[in-house]
Amino acid sequence: STHTAVAFALSVTILKHDKKVGILYLIMASLVGIARIMAHVHYPIDIAFGALLGTIISRLTSSKHFDRLLIR
């Protein structure tokens, strides 16, 4: 699920900056996934893979972003 992947990528990135707000965003990202299942748009495995993909993308891109900021 692209919606879930984007929601988790955003929430994991926010979690790196602010734990309190990040947890709130993780909860909302989970609700996005649950809503997609309840709407019969995706299967739970689609949501799980989207969450995993979003988390991986956030980890890869934000680590590159922070490395570039520290060099300057």
C-alpha positions as CSV (number, residue, x, y, z in Angstrom):
1,S,0.0,0.0,0.0
2,T,1.5,3.3,-1.1
3,H,-0.6,5.2,1.4
4,T,0.8,3.2,4.3
5,A,4.4,3.4,3.0
6,V,4.2,7.1,2.8
7,A,2.6,7.5,6.2
8,F,5.2,5.2,7.8
9,A,8.1,7.0,6.0
10,L,6.8,10.3,7.3
11,S,6.2,9.0,10.9
12,V,9.6,7.3,11.2
13,T,11.3,10.4,10.0
14,I,9.5,12.5,12.5
15,L,10.2,10.0,15.2
16,K,13.9,10.6,14.7
17,H,13.5,14.3,15.4
18,D,10.9,14.2,18.1
19,K,9.9,11.0,20.0
20,K,6.6,12.3,21.4
21,V,5.3,13.6,18.1
22,G,6.7,10.6,16.2
23,I,4.8,8.2,18.3
24,L,1.6,10.1,17.6
25,Y,2.4,9.9,13.9
26,L,3.1,6.2,14.1
27,I,-0.3,5.7,15.6
28,M,-1.9,7.7,12.8
29,A,0.1,5.8,10.2
30,S,-1.2,2.5,11.7
31,L,-4.7,3.9,11.5
32,V,-4.2,4.6,7.8
33,G,-3.3,1.0,7.3
34,I,-6.2,-0.2,9.3
35,A,-8.6,2.0,7.4
36,R,-7.3,0.6,4.1
37,I,-8.0,-2.9,5.3
38,M,-11.5,-1.9,6.6
39,A,-12.3,-0.3,3.2
40,H,-11.4,-3.6,1.5
41,V,-8.8,-1.9,-0.6
42,H,-5.9,-3.9,0.6
43,Y,-5.1,-7.1,2.4
44,P,-3.2,-7.1,5.7
45,I,0.0,-8.3,4.0
46,D,-0.1,-5.3,1.7
47,I,-0.2,-3.0,4.7
48,A,2.6,-4.8,6.5
49,F,4.8,-4.6,3.4
50,G,3.9,-0.9,3.0
51,A,4.8,-0.2,6.6
52,L,8.1,-2.1,6.2
53,L,8.9,-0.4,3.0
54,G,8.2,3.1,4.4
55,T,10.3,2.4,7.4
56,I,13.3,1.2,5.3
57,I,13.0,4.2,2.9
58,S,12.9,6.6,5.9
59,R,16.0,5.0,7.4
60,L,17.9,5.1,4.2
61,T,17.0,8.6,3.1
62,S,17.2,10.4,6.4
63,S,20.6,8.9,7.2
64,K,21.9,10.3,3.9
65,H,20.3,13.6,4.7
66,F,21.8,13.9,8.2
67,D,25.3,12.9,6.9
68,R,25.2,15.7,4.4
69,L,24.2,18.2,7.0
70,L,27.0,17.2,9.4
71,I,29.7,17.6,6.7
72,R,29.0,21.3,6.1
